[in-house]
Amino acid sequence: MADVFKEQLIKKNPSTKDKLTRAGIILAVVLVLVVSGFIIPQFAMFITFAAGFGAWFLLGRLKKEYEYILTNGELDIDVIYNKANRKRMFTGNIKDFEIMAHVEDNSHQNTLSVAQEKKDYSSGLVSERSYIFLTNYNGKRQSIIIEPNDEILQEMSKLLTRRKFHPKK
């Protein structure tokens, strides 16, 4: 059997919550600058620098990409903030998935509803490639939404039995 290595990058589309957070950060910075200029003018330059740096850092955390890495049956999901900082969000063996189905497949909602946590590592838009799987991770049953490309989906389907994998019809 040949070694399998597939990777894919998914850009997260900003949600309404992300847009409101971005607007709130900008509004907070403007408010801090105006108030600091009136109350403590001798520290206004320092406060301007600190507020600008804080806003830059927080706004960068809102720019997310997810990377799926499939290596010999192990799926790793990383989040990449502002195309610079990477954090591992999930690592698991595909054979340990209890079920994997398309997100719009209502026939498996009872099985998927037992999850204690629901994570979304997709673009945020439901498409033909949006899938959800149920697995135990960090001591909790989690349902995780991903958008694998055809190559990754094909490799995953090879490792899952027909009883566990339900492709889009």
C-alpha positions in Angstrom: 0.0 0.0 0.0 1.4 3.4 -1.0 1.7 6.3 1.5 -1.1 8.9 1.2 -0.5 12.6 1.7 -3.1 15.1 0.7 -3.6 18.7 1.8 -6.1 21.4 1.1 -6.5 25.0 2.1 -10.0 26.5 2.8 -10.5 30.3 3.3 -13.1 31.1 5.9 -15.7 33.6 4.7 -16.4 36.3 7.3 -19.6 35.7 9.1 -22.0 38.3 10.3 -20.5 37.9 13.8 -17.0 38.5 12.3 -18.1 41.6 10.6 -19.8 43.0 13.7 -16.6 42.1 15.7 -14.5 44.0 13.2 -16.7 47.0 13.4 -16.7 46.9 17.2 -12.9 46.8 17.3 -12.6 49.8 15.0 -15.3 51.7 16.9 -13.5 50.9 20.2 -10.2 52.1 18.9 -11.7 55.4 17.7 -13.5 55.8 21.0 -10.3 55.2 23.0 -8.3 57.6 20.8 -10.9 60.4 21.2 -11.2 59.9 25.0 -7.5 59.6 25.6 -6.9 62.8 23.6 -9.2 64.7 26.0 -8.5 63.1 29.3 -4.7 62.3 29.2 -3.2 64.2 26.3 0.4 63.6 27.4 -0.1 59.8 26.9 -2.2 60.1 23.7 0.7 59.0 21.5 1.4 55.9 23.6 -2.3 55.1 23.8 -2.6 55.6 20.0 0.2 53.1 19.4 -1.1 50.6 21.9 -4.7 50.8 20.5 -3.5 50.5 16.9 -1.3 47.5 17.7 -4.2 45.8 19.6 -6.6 46.4 16.7 -4.1 45.1 14.2 -3.6 41.9 16.3 -7.4 41.3 16.9 -8.4 42.1 13.3 -5.7 39.7 12.1 -7.2 36.9 14.2 -10.5 37.3 12.3 -8.8 36.4 9.0 -8.8 32.6 9.0 -7.9 29.7 6.7 -8.3 26.1 7.5 -5.8 23.5 6.3 -6.7 19.8 6.0 -3.9 17.4 6.0 -4.6 13.7 5.3 -1.7 11.4 5.9 -2.1 7.6 5.9 -5.6 7.7 7.5 -4.8 10.5 9.9 -6.7 13.8 9.4 -5.2 17.0 10.8 -7.0 20.3 10.8 -5.1 23.5 11.4 -6.3 27.0 11.5 -4.1 29.7 10.1 -4.6 33.2 11.4 -3.7 36.2 9.1 -1.6 33.8 6.9 1.0 33.7 9.6 0.1 31.9 12.8 -0.9 28.3 12.8 -2.7 26.3 15.4 -3.7 22.6 15.4 -7.5 22.2 16.0 -8.0 18.5 15.3 -6.1 15.3 14.9 -7.8 12.0 14.5 -7.9 8.7 12.6 -10.6 8.5 10.0 -11.3 4.9 11.0 -12.5 6.2 14.4 -15.2 8.4 12.8 -18.7 7.1 13.9 -20.4 8.6 10.9 -19.7 11.0 8.0 -22.4 12.5 5.9 -23.3 15.6 3.9 -24.4 18.5 6.1 -27.8 18.7 4.3 -28.4 14.9 4.7 -31.3 15.0 7.3 -31.5 11.2 7.6 -28.5 11.2 10.0 -29.4 14.1 12.1 -30.5 11.9 15.1 -27.0 10.3 15.1 -25.2 13.6 14.7 -27.2 15.4 17.4 -25.6 13.4 20.2 -22.4 15.5 19.9 -21.4 17.5 22.9 -19.6 20.1 20.8 -20.0 21.2 17.2 -17.0 22.7 15.4 -17.0 24.3 12.0 -13.7 24.2 10.1 -15.2 25.1 6.7 -15.6 28.2 4.6 -18.9 28.9 6.4 -21.0 28.4 3.3 -22.9 25.2 2.7 -21.8 23.6 -0.6 -21.8 20.2 -2.3 -18.5 19.5 -0.6 -19.7 20.3 3.0 -19.5 17.2 5.2 -20.0 16.6 8.9 -18.5 13.8 10.9 -18.9 12.5 14.5 -15.9 11.4 16.5 -14.5 11.3 20.0 -11.9 14.0 20.5 -10.4 15.4 23.7 -12.8 13.2 25.8 -15.9 14.7 24.1 -18.1 13.6 21.2 -17.7 16.2 18.6 -19.4 16.9 15.3 -17.0 18.6 12.9 -17.9 20.3 9.6 -15.3 20.3 6.8 -15.2 20.9 3.1 -12.8 18.3 1.6 -11.9 18.4 -2.1 -12.5 15.3 -4.3 -9.1 13.8 -3.6 -9.4 13.9 0.2 -13.0 12.8 0.1 -12.1 9.8 -2.1 -9.3 8.8 0.3 -11.6 9.2 3.3 -14.3 7.1 1.7 -11.8 4.3 1.2 -11.1 4.1 4.9 -14.7 4.4 6.0 -17.2 1.5 5.7 -20.5 2.0 3.8 -22.3 2.0 7.1 -20.2 5.0 8.2 -19.8 7.1 5.0 -22.9 8.7 3.4 -21.9 10.7 0.3 -24.2 13.4 -1.1 -27.0 12.0 -3.3 
